[in-house]
């Protein structure tokens, strides 16, 4: 009406309060206070997926004791519309939605609460209001009385040390929180001119000295990775945080987030434990560029209620896996010998697997919702049909890096990654698979090379011939030094249970056991006419034979006794050996140069 001033409606507000009165029983009490709501029904949901994960996890199963009240404390009716959602009606513009969270699985995906800490992955812990995706969120944590807990998170700090903000739900759901008595170290982000900081927050049962020593290793790895891209990512709120739980009751994991990562391990920061934990730290920090900002379009927008399927995980996860070991080597933390030995396990798994007969790296990536911490009751044949996109992608990364260094002058995988950062990472424009291929063509100035590489090794799933490529750096890819023939390889194993010789795992296609018709659970009654009581007797029998020998076998399958023949096979195990450890090979100056350019530090220190 003319002459009247209409008041603007207040924006909805969302505030969480988290308390731990029953931490000893793995419980948290969480209240979501929603204010300035429009009239009508409000839906509150628990997510089914989590950033960095691709399978469904059904977090609502650990939510109970749900109640809702209005601003006066009156109880509101709740309708459970489905397993993941609650509908609340009759409010007066305010809803206090309260529930109990059970949390006893501290890792990168779930949550863990006990007397020592609260480890909260947000999708596993907090309900959300789907129709308010862009509303600012605040959260206040109330540690148990008498505890020394402090909060570490990538959420925006406020003037109150236990209250944090997020600009919207996506950022909130991507921001894990650790509350505990932590040891925190900080250092300036390398090659940064804007005042960014790297934090390492460790909750463990060890000493500050161990954390300080671990920090020195982390600094070197971070510097080597920054050197690849020329700069760190532009971290929100100018901070990147490693949130680490190195404790006997957590579950091993690493999970990347936009400006932080969760690191969980039962290995302490002493002895070899620190180095083993460093591999995960290295992997997750590389994700701050590759997958968090150099991001596949297939993961945008992230769906919190359904599986997230991408054909690019061989690159997003696999190339990251290639660089996690490589940058530890470049940092001088491991030797060339150690680096070569570490490759043996990955190469044996990938190159000796029959999985590439069934899927390419692209299709293998799309299998992620079936294998990425997914659970199923019925048995699967993944040992024959699946190769991890982490491992296969790492091998592709190795093959591409060495191929570039061999084929082109002064072109490396580092150049490829930096170009992707310039074109897609800084702008955060999601890429298609065709963009990766086009960028490779640009870096090499050769569409022919890019087309051939993608067609052969990405879309068809062939393996790069690594032997001559590794030889250029003075490494020999060769059969492991063993002449003993084998009955099985891959994940197939023989176990001895109560005097019985049992096939313990699904047999791998092409292995002697598979070709003879045996599979999981079959009992080998006799081999070469002998009843074998233990692994030592089996080993002695195999020593007496050669690959290609045929032996009589009697076995029981599905309760039926059968007789047949089994042909022993050569052990397919591979190893990578530096030339200086191999007699008869000479490490030339050219090889030393190639190796130094590949494995040497890029920081200039």
DRENMARTOR-570989 format. One record per atom (N, C-alpha, C): x, y, z; residue in three letters. Coordinates in steps of 0.2 Angstrom, whole numbers, plus 5000, padded with zeros to 4 digits. Layout:
% residues N
XYZALA...
This chain:
% residues 605
500449945000UNK500050005000UNK500450065000UNK500350114996UNK500750174996UNK500850205002UNK501350235004UNK501450265010UNK501650225016UNK501650155015UNK501750105020UNK502450075019UNK502850065024UNK503450035024UNK503449955026UNK503549915021UNK503549845022UNK504149815025UNK504149785031UNK504749755034UNK504949695030UNK505649695029UNK505949635025UNK505949575030UNK505749515027UNK505749455030UNK506549435032UNK506549415038UNK507249395040UNK507449325037UNK508049315036UNK508349255032UNK508349205038UNK508149135035UNK508249085040UNK508949075043UNK508949055049UNK509649045052UNK509648975055UNK510248945054UNK510348875057UNK510948875061UNK510848845067UNK511348835072UNK511348775076UNK511948735076UNK512048675079UNK512348685086UNK512148645091UNK512448635097UNK512548565098UNK513248545100UNK513448475101UNK513748475108UNK513448425112UNK513648405119UNK513848335119UNK514248315124UNK514448245125UNK514348225132UNK513748215135UNK513648195142UNK513748125143UNK513748085137UNK513848005137UNK514347985133UNK514948025133UNK515448005128UNK515747935129UNK515747915136UNK515947855137UNK515547795134UNK514947815132UNK514547765128UNK514447785121UNK514947825119UNK515047835111UNK514447875109UNK514147925113UNK513547955111UNK513748035111UNK513348065106UNK513348145106UNK512648165106UNK512548225109UNK511848255109UNK511848315105UNK511548315099UNK511548365094UNK510848395094UNK510848465094UNK510248505093UNK510348555087UNK509948555082UNK509948595077UNK509348645078UNK509548715079UNK509048765080UNK508948805074UNK508348795071UNK508148825065UNK507648885066UNK507848945064UNK507449005066UNK507249045060UNK506749085060UNK506449125055UNK506249085049UNK505949025050UNK505748985045UNK505049005042UNK504948995036UNK504249015033UNK503748955036UNK503148975036UNK502648925038UNK502648865033UNK502448805036UNK502448745032UNK502848695035UNK502848635031UNK503248575033UNK504048595032UNK504448565037UNK505148575036UNK505448495036UNK505848485031UNK506148415030UNK506848415033UNK507048375037UNK507748365040UNK507948295038UNK508548295035UNK508848235032UNK509548215034UNK509648155035UNK510348125036UNK510648105029UNK511248125028UNK511548105021UNK511648035021UNK511748015014UNK511947945013UNK512647935010UNK512947985008UNK513647985006UNK514048045009UNK514648045008UNK515148095011UNK515648115006UNK515848175005UNK516348195000UNK516948155001UNK517248134995UNK517848094995UNK517648014995UNK517048004996UNK516747934996UNK516247924990UNK516147864987UNK515747854982UNK515147814983UNK515247774988UNK514647724989UNK514147754994UNK513647714995UNK513147735000UNK513347705007UNK513147745012UNK513447725019UNK512847725024UNK512247755023UNK511647755027UNK511847775034UNK512047835035UNK512247865041UNK511647875046UNK511047875044UNK510447885048UNK510347825053UNK510647765052UNK510547705056UNK510847725063UNK511247775064UNK511547785070UNK511247855074UNK510647875071UNK510247925074UNK509647905077UNK509547925084UNK508947905087UNK508747955093UNK508247945096UNK507947985101UNK507848055098UNK507448055093UNK507348115089UNK506748155092UNK506848215093UNK506248255096UNK506248325092UNK505748365093UNK505748435090UNK505248475094UNK505448535095UNK505048585099UNK505048655095UNK504548695097UNK504548765094UNK504848815099UNK504848875098UNK505148925102UNK504948925109UNK504348905111UNK504148905117UNK504248835121UNK504548785118UNK504748725120UNK504148675120UNK503648695116UNK503048645114UNK503348585110UNK503148525111UNK503348475107UNK502948475100UNK503348465095UNK503048465088UNK503048395085UNK502548385081UNK502448315078UNK502948305073UNK503248245073UNK503748225068UNK503548165064UNK503548165057UNK503348105053UNK504048085050UNK504148015051UNK504747985047UNK504547975040UNK504748015036UNK504448005029UNK504847955025UNK505447945027UNK505847885024UNK506447865029UNK506847825028UNK507347805032UNK507847855034UNK507847905030UNK508447955030UNK508148025032UNK507448035033UNK507148105033UNK506648105038UNK506548165041UNK506048175046UNK505648245044UNK505048245044UNK504648295042UNK504248325049UNK504348395050UNK504148435055UNK503648485053UNK503048485056UNK502548535055UNK502248565061UNK501948625060UNK501648655066UNK502048705069UNK502648715067UNK503148765070UNK502848835070UNK503248875074UNK503048945075UNK503648985072UNK503948965067UNK504548995064UNK505148975067UNK505148935072UNK505748905076UNK505648825077UNK506148795075UNK506148715077UNK506848705080UNK506748675086UNK507348645089UNK507348565088UNK507748545083UNK507748475081UNK508348445085UNK508148395089UNK508648365094UNK508648285093UNK509348255093UNK509348185092UNK510048165096UNK510048095097UNK510648065099UNK511048035093UNK511648045093UNK512048015088UNK512547965092UNK512547895089UNK512947845091UNK513547845086UNK514147845089UNK514747855085UNK515347815088UNK515547765084UNK516047725087UNK516447695081UNK516647735076UNK517047715071UNK517447775068UNK517947795071UNK518347855069UNK518747835063UNK518547865058UNK518947865052UNK518847925047UNK518947915041UNK518847975036UNK518047975034UNK517647925036UNK516947925033UNK516447935039UNK516647895044UNK516147895050UNK516347945056UNK516047925062UNK516147965067UNK516347925073UNK516747955078UNK516947915084UNK516947965090UNK516547945095UNK516547985101UNK516747935107UNK517147955111UNK517347925118UNK517547975123UNK517847955128UNK518047995133UNK518648035131UNK519048015126UNK519648045124UNK519548095118UNK519048085114UNK518948135109UNK518248125106UNK518148175101UNK517548175097UNK517748185090UNK517748135086UNK517948135079UNK517348135074UNK517248195071UNK516548205068UNK516648215061UNK516448165057UNK516348175050UNK515648205049UNK515648265046UNK514948295046UNK514348255043UNK514448225037UNK513848195035UNK513648135039UNK514148105043UNK513948045047UNK513648075054UNK513748135055UNK513548165062UNK512948215062UNK512848255057UNK512448305057UNK511848295052UNK511248315054UNK510648315049UNK510748385046UNK510348385040UNK510448445036UNK509648465034UNK509648525032UNK508948545029UNK509048555022UNK508848505017UNK508948505010UNK508748575007UNK508148595009UNK507848655005UNK508148725007UNK508748725012UNK509048785013UNK509848775012UNK510048755006UNK510748735004UNK511148795005UNK510948855004UNK511448915004UNK511348955010UNK511048935015UNK511048965022UNK511648965026UNK511849015029UNK512449015033UNK512348975039UNK512848935041UNK512748885047UNK513248905052UNK513048905058UNK513548905064UNK513448845068UNK514048825071UNK514048765076UNK514448775082UNK514148765088UNK514548775094UNK514648705097UNK515248685100UNK515348625103UNK515548635110UNK515248595114UNK515348595121UNK515648535124UNK516348535125UNK516748485127UNK516548455134UNK516648395136UNK516448375142UNK516848415148UNK516448425153UNK516748465158UNK517448435161UNK517948475162UNK518548455164UNK519048425159UNK518748425153UNK519248395147UNK519648455145UNK520248435141UNK520648485138UNK520548485131UNK519948465129UNK519748465121UNK519848535118UNK520148535113UNK520048595108UNK519848575101UNK519548615098UNK519248595091UNK519648615085UNK519748565081UNK520148585075UNK519748565069UNK519648615064UNK519248605058UNK519448655053UNK519148645047UNK519248695042UNK518648745042UNK518148735046UNK517648785047UNK517948855049UNK517548905047UNK517848975049UNK517748985056UNK518349005059UNK518349025066UNK517949085068UNK517649095074UNK517349155076UNK517749185082UNK517449235085UNK517749255091UNK517649205097UNK517249165097UNK517149115102UNK517549045100UNK517949025104UNK518448965102UNK518048905100UNK517448895102UNK517148835101UNK516548845096UNK516548905093UNK515948915088UNK516248925081UNK515948895076UNK516248905069UNK515748915065UNK515848935059UNK515348955053UNK515548915047UNK515048905043UNK515148885036UNK514648925032UNK514848945026UNK514448985021UNK513848955019UNK513848885018UNK513248855016UNK513348775018UNK512848735016UNK512848665018UNK513348625015UNK513548645008UNK514048605005UNK514748605009UNK514948675011UNK515548685014UNK515548645021UNK514948655024UNK514848625031UNK514948545031UNK514648515026UNK514648445025UNK515348425023UNK515748465021UNK516448445019UNK516948465024UNK516748475030UNK517248505035UNK517248465042UNK517648415042UNK517648365048UNK517948405054UNK517748385060UNK517948415066UNK518248365071UNK518848385074UNK519148345079UNK519148385085UNK518848355091UNK518848385097UNK519248335102UNK519848365104UNK520248325108UNK520848365111UNK521248335115UNK521848365118UNK522448355113UNK522448395108UNK522948385102UNK523548425103UNK524048405099UNK524748435098UNK524748465092UNK524848535091UNK524748575085UNK525348605083UNK525548595077UNK526148635074UNK525948675068UNK526248725066UNK526048765061UNK526748795057UNK526648805050UNK527148835047UNK526848875040UNK527248915038UNK526948955032UNK526948915026UNK526448915022UNK526348885016UNK526948905011UNK527248855008UNK527848865004UNK527648904997UNK528048944995UNK527948984989UNK527249024989UNK527049044995UNK526449084995UNK526649154997UNK526249204994UNK526349274996UNK525749304999UNK525249265001UNK524649295004UNK524549275012UNK525049245015UNK525049235022UNK524649175024UNK524649125019UNK524349055021UNK524749015026UNK524348975030UNK524748935035UNK524548855034UNK524948815035UNK524848745036UNK524848725043UNK524348685045UNK524348665052UNK524348585052UNK524648555057UNK524648485058UNK524348475066UNK523748455066UNK523448435073UNK523448365074UNK523848345079UNK523948275080UNK523648255087UNK523148205087UNK522948175093UNK523248105094UNK523748095098UNK524048025099UNK524248025106UNK524547965108UNK524747945114UNK525547955115UNK525847985110UNK526547995110UNK526748065113UNK527348085111UNK527648145113UNK527648205108UNK527748265111UNK527748325107UNK528348315102UNK528948285104UNK529548275100UNK529348235094UNK528948185095UNK528748145089UNK528348185084UNK527948225087UNK527548265082UNK527948315079UNK528448345082UNK528948395079UNK529348365074UNK529548305075UNK529948265070UNK529548245064UNK528948225065UNK528448215060UNK528248275056UNK528248335059UNK528148395056UNK528648415051UNK529248395053UNK529848415048UNK529748375042UNK529548305042UNK529448265036UNK528848295032UNK528348315036UNK527748335032UNK527948405028UNK528348445031UNK528548505028UNK528848495022UNK529348445022UNK529748425015UNK529248405010UNK528748365012UNK528348335007UNK527848385004UNK527648435008UNK527148485006UNK527548535001UNK528248545003UNK528648584999UNK528748554992UNK528848494992UNK528948454985UNK528348464981UNK527748454984UNK527148454980UNK526948524978UNK527048574982UNK526948644980UNK527448664974UNK528048634974UNK528448644968UNK528248614962UNK527848564962UNK527548544956UNK527048594953UNK526648614957UNK526148664954UNK526348734954UNK526848754957UNK527148824958UNK526848864963UNK526348834966UNK525948874972UNK525548834975UNK525348844982UNK524848804985UNK524148824982UNK523648784984UNK522948804982UNK522848864987UNK522248904984UNK522048964988UNK521548934994UNK521848925000UNK521448895005UNK520948945008UNK520348925009UNK519848965012UNK520048985019UNK519949045021UNK520149065028UNK520949055029UNK521349055023UNK522049055023UNK522348995027UNK522048945028UNK522348885032UNK522148825029UNK522648775029UNK522548705027UNK522748665033UNK522348615035UNK522448585041UNK522448505040UNK522948475043UNK523048405043UNK522748385050UNK522148345050UNK521848325056UNK522048255057UNK522448235062UNK522748165063UNK522548135069UNK522248075069UNK522148035075UNK522647975074UNK523147965078UNK523547915077UNK523547875084UNK523047835084UNK522747805091UNK522647725090UNK522647685095UNK522547615094UNK521747595093UNK521347645094UNK520647625093UNK520247655087UNK520647695083UNK520347715076UNK520447665071UNK520147685065UNK520247645059UNK520547675054UNK521047645051UNK521547675046UNK521147705040UNK521347765039UNK521047795033UNK521347865032UNK521147895026UNK521347965024UNK520847985020UNK520548045021UNK520048075017UNK520148155016UNK520148165010UNK520348235008UNK519648285008UNK519848345010UNK519248395010UNK519548455007UNK519148505006UNK519348565002UNK520048605005UNK520048605012UNK520548645015UNK520848605021UNK520748535021UNK520948495027UNK520948425025UNK521148385029UNK521148315028UNK521048275034UNK520748215034UNK520748175040UNK521248115039UNK521648105044UNK522148055044UNK522048015050UNK521847945049UNK521747905055UNK522247845054UNK522547825059UNK522947765059UNK523147735066UNK523147665067UNK523347635073UNK524147635074UNK524447655069UNK525247655069UNK525447715073UNK525847715078UNK526047775082UNK526647805078UNK526747865080UNK527347905077UNK527947885080UNK528147825080UNK528847805082UNK529047745078UNK529647745077UNK529947685073UNK529747705066UNK529547645062UNK529347655055UNK528647675055UNK528247685060UNK527547715060UNK527547775057UNK527947825059UNK527947895056UNK527947895048UNK528447855046UNK528547855038UNK527847825035UNK527647765038UNK527047735035UNK526447785035UNK526347825041UNK525847875041UNK525947925036UNK526547945034UNK526747995030UNK526447985023UNK526447925021UNK526247905014UNK525447935013UNK525047925018UNK524347945018UNK524348025018UNK524748055022UNK524748125023UNK524948155016UNK525448125013UNK525648145006UNK525148145001UNK524748085001UNK524248074996UNK523648124997UNK523448135003UNK522948185005UNK523048255003UNK523648275004UNK523848345003UNK523848354995UNK524048304991UNK524048314984UNK523348324982UNK522848294985UNK522148304983UNK521948384984UNK522348424988UNK522048494988UNK522148524981UNK522548494977UNK522448524970UNK522048474966UNK522248404966UNK521948354961UNK521448324965UNK520848344963UNK520148324965UNK519748374969UNK520148414973UNK519748464976UNK519648524972UNK520148544968UNK520048594963UNK520148584956UNK520648534954UNK520648504948UNK520148444948UNK519448464947UNK518948414949UNK518548394943UNK518448324942UNK518048294937UNK517348324937UNK517048334931UNK516348364931UNK515848304933UNK516048244932UNK515648194934UNK515448184942UNK515848224946UNK515748234953UNK515448294955UNK515148334950UNK514848394952UNK514148404949UNK513648424953UNK513748434960UNK513748374964UNK514048364970UNK514048304974UNK513448294976UNK513148234976UNK512548214978UNK512548174985UNK512248204990UNK512248184997UNK511848124998UNK511348104993UNK510848054994UNK510947994989UNK511347994985UNK511447944980UNK512247934978UNK512347874975UNK513047864974UNK513347914969UNK513947924969UNK514347974965UNK514747934960UNK514647934954UNK514947894949UNK515447934945UNK516047914944UNK516547954940UNK516947904936UNK517047914930UNK517547884926UNK518247904926UNK518347954930UNK519047994931UNK519447974937UNK519247924941UNK519547914947UNK520247884946UNK520447854940UNK521047824938UNK521547884938UNK521347944937UNK521748004937UNK521648044944UNK521048054946UNK520948094952UNK521248054958UNK521147994959UNK521447954964UNK522147924962UNK522147894956UNK522747854954UNK523347904953UNK523247954949UNK523848004949UNK524048034955UNK523648044960UNK523748064966UNK524148014970UNK524047944969UNK524347894972UNK525047884969UNK525147904963UNK525847904960UNK526247954963UNK525948014964UNK526348074967UNK526448064975UNK526048024978UNK526148024985UNK526847994987UNK527047934984UNK527747904985UNK528247944982UNK528147974976UNK528648014972UNK528848074976UNK528448104979UNK528648164982UNK528948154989UNK528848094992UNK529248074998UNK529948054996UNK529948024990UNK530648014987UNK531048074986UNK530648124982UNK531048184981UNK531248224987UNK530848214992UNK531048254998UNK531648225002UNK531848164999UNK532448135002UNK532348095008UNK531648075010UNK531448045016UNK531547965015UNK531547945008UNK531647875007UNK532147875001UNK532547815001UNK533047804996UNK532747784989UNK533247784984UNK533047754978UNK532847684979UNK533247644983UNK533147574984UNK532447564987UNK532247604992UNK531647594995UNK531047614990UNK531147664986UNK530647684981UNK530547634976UNK531047594974UNK531047544969UNK530647484972UNK530847464978UNK530547414982UNK529747424983UNK529647484984UNK528847504986UNK528447484979UNK528747494973UNK528347484967UNK528247414966UNK528647364969UNK528547294967UNK527847274969UNK527547294975UNK526847274977UNK526347294972UNK526347364970UNK525847384966UNK525947354959UNK526547354956UNK526647324949UNK526347244949UNK526547214954UNK526347144955UNK525547134954UNK525247184958UNK524547184959UNK524147194952UNK524447254949UNK524147274943UNK524247234937UNK524947224936UNK525147194930UNK524947114930UNK524947084935UNK524747014936UNK524047004937UNK523647054937UNK522847044937UNK522547034931UNK522046984931UNK521646974924UNK521147034923UNK521047084928UNK520547124928UNK520447174922UNK521047184919UNK520947224913UNK520647194907UNK520547124907UNK520147094902UNK519447114902UNK519247144908UNK518447154909UNK518347224909UNK518747274911UNK518647344912UNK519247384910UNK519147444907UNK519647494906UNK519747534913UNK520247574913UNK520347614919UNK519747664920UNK519347684914UNK518747724915UNK518247684918UNK518147624916UNK517547584918UNK517747554925UNK518347544927UNK518547524933UNK518447584938UNK518547644936UNK518347704941UNK517647704942UNK517247684937UNK516447684938UNK516247624943UNK516747584945UNK516547534949UNK516547554957UNK516847614958UNK516947634965UNK516347624969UNK515747644968UNK515247634973UNK515147564975UNK515447514971UNK515347444973UNK515947424978UNK516547464978UNK517147444982UNK517347494987UNK517147554986UNK517447614990UNK517147614997UNK517347565002UNK517147555008UNK516347535008UNK516147505002UNK515547475002UNK515447415005UNK514947395007UNK514847325010UNK514347285007UNK514447215006UNK513947175003UNK513947105007UNK513447075007UNK513447005010UNK513646955005UNK513346954999UNK513546904994UNK514246914991UNK514546854990UNK515246854988UNK515246884981UNK515846914979UNK515946944973UNK516646914970UNK516746924963UNK517246894960UNK517746954958UNK517847004963UNK518247064961UNK518947044961UNK519246994964UNK519946974963UNK520146954956UNK519646934952UNK519746924945UNK519546984940UNK519047024943UNK518747074938UNK518947144940UNK519247154945UNK519347224947UNK520047234949UNK520247294946UNK520947324948UNK520847394951UNK521047404957UNK520947464960UNK521147524956UNK520747574955UNK520947634951UNK521447674955UNK521547664961UNK522147694964UNK522747664962UNK522847604962UNK523447564960UNK523547564952UNK523047554948UNK523047554941UNK523247624939UNK522947674942UNK523047744940UNK523747764942UNK524047744947UNK524747754949UNK525247724944UNK525047664941UNK525447634936UNK525447674930UNK524847694928UNK524747734922UNK525147804923UNK525147834929UNK525547894930UNK526247884929UNK526547824932UNK527247804931UNK527347794923UNK526947764920UNK527047754913UNK527047814909UNK526547864910UNK526547924907UNK527147964908UNK527347974915UNK527848014916UNK528547994913UNK528647924913UNK529247904910UNK529247904902UNK528647894900UNK528547904892UNK528647974890UNK528448024894UNK528548094892UNK529248114892UNK529548094898UNK530248104899UNK530748074893UNK530448014891UNK530847984885UNK530748004878UNK530148024877UNK529848044870UNK530048124869UNK529948164874UNK529948234873UNK530548264877UNK530848314874UNK531348354878UNK530948404883UNK531148394889UNK530948444894UNK530148444895UNK529848384894UNK529148374896UNK529048324900UNK528748334906UNK528648284911UNK527848284913UNK527748234918UNK527048234921UNK526948294925UNK527448324928UNK527448384932UNK527148434928UNK527348444921UNK527148494917UNK526348484915UNK526148424914UNK525448404913UNK525048424919UNK525248414925UNK524848424931UNK524848504932UNK525348534931UNK525348614931UNK524948644926UNK524948614920UNK524448644915UNK523748634917UNK523548574920UNK522848564922UNK522748614927UNK523148624932UNK523048674937UNK522948744934UNK523348764929UNK523248834926UNK522548834923UNK522348784919UNK521748784915UNK521148764919UNK521148724924UNK520548694927UNK520548704935UNK521148704938UNK521148704945UNK521048774948UNK521448824945UNK521348894948UNK520648924947UNK520348904941UNK519648934940UNK519148884943UNK519348824945UNK518848774947UNK518348764942UNK518548754936UNK518048734931UNK518148664930UNK517648624932UNK517648544931UNK517848524924UNK518248474924UNK518548444918UNK518148384915UNK518148374909UNK517848314906UNK518548264904UNK518448204903UNK518948164901UNK519348184895UNK518948214890UNK519248234884UNK519648294886UNK519548334891UNK519948394893UNK520648364895UNK520648314898UNK521348284900UNK521748264894UNK521448234889UNK521748214883UNK521948274879UNK521548324879UNK521748384875UNK522348424879UNK522348424885UNK522848454889UNK523548424888UNK523448354888UNK524048314886UNK524348334879UNK523848344874UNK524048364868UNK524448434868UNK524148474872UNK524448544872UNK525148544875UNK525248504880UNK525848504884UNK526448474880UNK526248424876UNK526748384872UNK526748414865UNK526248464863UNK526248484856UNK526148424851UNK525748374853UNK525748314849UNK525048284851UNK524548294846UNK523848264847UNK523948184846UNK524448174842UNK524548104840UNK524748064846UNK525248094850UNK525448054856UNK524848054861UNK524448104862UNK523948104867UNK523448054865UNK523248054859UNK522748014856UNK522947934857UNK523547924855UNK523747854856UNK523747834863UNK524047874868UNK524047854875UNK523347844878UNK522947894877UNK522247884879UNK521847824876UNK521947814870UNK521647754867UNK521847694869UNK522547684870UNK522847624872UNK522747604879UNK522947654883UNK523047644890UNK522447664895UNK522047714892UNK521447734896UNK520847704894UNK520647704888UNK520047684885UNK520047604884UNK520647574882UNK520647504881UNK520947464886UNK521347504891UNK521547464896UNK522147424895UNK522547434890UNK523247404889UNK523747424895UNK524247394896UNK524747414900UNK525347444897UNK525647494899UNK526247524897UNK526847474898UNK527247474893UNK527847424893UNK528347464898UNK528347454904UNK528747494909UNK529547474909UNK529647414907UNK530347384907UNK530847434904UNK530747444897UNK531247494894UNK531247564897UNK530647584899UNK530647654902UNK531047654909UNK530947604913UNK531247604920UNK532047594919UNK532247564913UNK532947554912UNK533247614911UNK532947664908UNK533247724906UNK533447764913UNK533147744918UNK533347774925UNK533747734929UNK533947674926UNK534447624929UNK534047584934UNK533447564933UNK533047514937UNK532847454932UNK532947394935UNK532747334931UNK532047314934UNK531547304929UNK530947274931UNK531047204928UNK531047154933UNK531147084931UNK530747044936UNK530746974934UNK530446924938UNK530846924944UNK530446914950UNK530746904956UNK531246844956UNK531746844961UNK532246794961UNK531946734964UNK531546694961UNK531346634964UNK531246584958UNK531446524959UNK531346464954UNK530746414957UNK530546424963UNK530046384965UNK529346394961UNK529046334959UNK528446344955UNK527846354960UNK527246374957UNK526746394962UNK526046354960UNK525646354964UNK524946324963UNK524446384962UNK524646434964UNK524146494964UNK524546564964UNK524246614962UNK524546684962UNK523946734963UNK524146794964UNK523646844965UNK523446834973UNK522746844974UNK522546834981UNK522346764983UNK522446714978UNK522246644980UNK522746624985UNK522546594990UNK522946564996UNK522746494998UNK523246465000UNK523146395003UNK523146405011UNK522746375014UNK522746375022UNK522646305024UNK522946295030UNK522946225033UNK522446235040UNK521946205040UNK521446205045UNK521246135048UNK521446125054UNK521346065057UNK521546005053UNK522146015050UNK522445965046UNK522245955039UNK521746005037UNK521545995031UNK521846055026UNK521946045020UNK522246095016UNK521646125012UNK521546185013UNK520946225010UNK521146275006UNK520846285000UNK520846344996UNK520446404999UNK520846445002UNK520546495006UNK520246555002UNK520446574996UNK520146624993UNK519946604986UNK519546654982UNK519446634976UNK520046634971UNK520046584967UNK520646574963UNK520646614957UNK521246634956UNK521346684950UNK521346654943UNK521046684939UNK521046664932UNK521746654929UNK521846594926UNK522546574924UNK522946544928UNK522846544935UNK523246504940UNK523146434939UNK523646394942UNK523546314941UNK522946294945UNK522746324951UNK522146304954UNK521546314950UNK521546374947UNK520946394943UNK520846344937UNK521446334934UNK521446294928UNK521246214929UNK521346194935UNK521246124938UNK520546124940UNK520146184941UNK519446174943UNK519346194950UNK519846214954UNK519746224961UNK519546294962UNK519146304968UNK518946374970UNK518846374977UNK518646434980UNK518546444987UNK518246384991UNK518546364996UNK518246315001UNK518446244999UNK518746234993UNK518846164991UNK519446134995UNK519346074997UNK519946045001UNK520345994996UNK521046014997UNK521445974993UNK521645914997UNK521445854995UNK521545794999UNK522245764998UNK522545764992UNK523245744991UNK523445784985UNK524145784984UNK524445824979UNK525045774977UNK525145754971UNK525645714969UNK525645644973UNK525045624975UNK525045564979UNK525145574987UNK525345634989UNK525445644996UNK524945684999UNK524845665005UNK524345705010UNK524745755014UNK524645825013UNK525145875016UNK524745905022UNK525145905027UNK524845925034UNK524946005035UNK525446035032UNK525646105034UNK525946135028UNK526046205028UNK526346245023UNK527046225022UNK527446195027UNK528146175026UNK528146115021UNK527746065022UNK527746005018UNK527546025011UNK527046075010UNK526846095003UNK527446135000UNK527846175003UNK528446205001UNK528946154999UNK529046105003UNK529546055001UNK529346014995UNK528746004994UNK528545964988UNK528646014982UNK528446074982UNK528546124976UNK529246134974UNK529746134979UNK530446134978UNK530746084974UNK530446024974UNK530645964971UNK530345964964UNK529946014962UNK529746014955UNK529846084951UNK529746084945UNK529846144941UNK529146164938UNK529146224936UNK528546254932UNK528446214926UNK527846194925UNK527646154919UNK527546074921UNK527746054927UNK527645984929UNK526945984930UNK526645924929UNK525945904930UNK525945854936UNK525545874941UNK525445824947UNK524745804947UNK524645744950UNK524045714952UNK523745754958UNK523045764957UNK522745804963UNK522145774964UNK521945764971UNK521345734973UNK521045794978UNK520445814976UNK520145864981UNK519445854982UNK519145884986UNK518445884988UNK518045944987UNK517545954983UNK517246014981UNK516446004982UNK516146044986UNK515446034987UNK515245964990UNK515745934994UNK515645874997UNK515745814992UNK515945824986UNK516145774981UNK516845764980UNK517145704981UNK517845694980UNK517945684972UNK518545724970UNK518645724963UNK519445714962UNK519645684956UNK520345674954UNK520445714948UNK521045744947UNK521245774941UNK522045784941UNK522245834936UNK522945844936UNK522945924936UNK523545944939UNK523646014940UNK524346034937UNK524446084933UNK525046104930UNK525346154934UNK525946144937UNK526246204941UNK526546254936UNK526446314939UNK526646374935UNK527246414938UNK527546454933UNK528146494935UNK527846554940UNK528146564945UNK527946624949UNK527946684945UNK527446724945UNK527446784941UNK527646844944UNK527846834951UNK528046894955UNK528646934951UNK528547004952UNK529047054949UNK529347094954UNK529947114953UNK530247164957UNK530647214953UNK530747274956UNK531147324953UNK531747334957UNK532347334953UNK533047324956UNK533447384953UNK533747424957UNK534247474955UNK534847444952UNK535047474946UNK535647434943UNK536247434947UNK536347474952UNK536947474956UNK536847414961UNK536247384962UNK536147324966UNK536147264961UNK536247264955UNK536147214950UNK536847194947UNK537147134948UNK537747124944UNK537647114937UNK538147144934UNK538147144926UNK537847204923UNK537547244927UNK537247304924UNK537647364926UNK537747414922UNK538147474923UNK537647534923UNK537647574929UNK537247634929UNK537647694926UNK537447704920UNK537847754916UNK537647824918UNK538047874916UNK537947944918UNK537247974915UNK537147944909UNK536447964906UNK535847944911UNK535947884913UNK535447854918UNK535447894924UNK535947914927UNK536047954933UNK535648014932UNK535748044926UNK535448114925UNK534648104924UNK534448054920UNK533748044920UNK533448034927UNK533747994931UNK533547974937UNK533448034942UNK533948074941UNK534048134945UNK533448184943UNK533348194937UNK532848234935UNK532148214937UNK532048144937UNK531448114939UNK531348114946UNK531848094950UNK531748084957UNK532048134962UNK532448184959UNK532748234963UNK532248284965UNK532448324970UNK532048374973UNK531948424968UNK531348454969UNK531148514964UNK531048584968UNK531248584974UNK531148644978UNK531748684978UNK532348664975UNK532948704974UNK533348714980UNK533148674985UNK533548674992UNK534048614991UNK
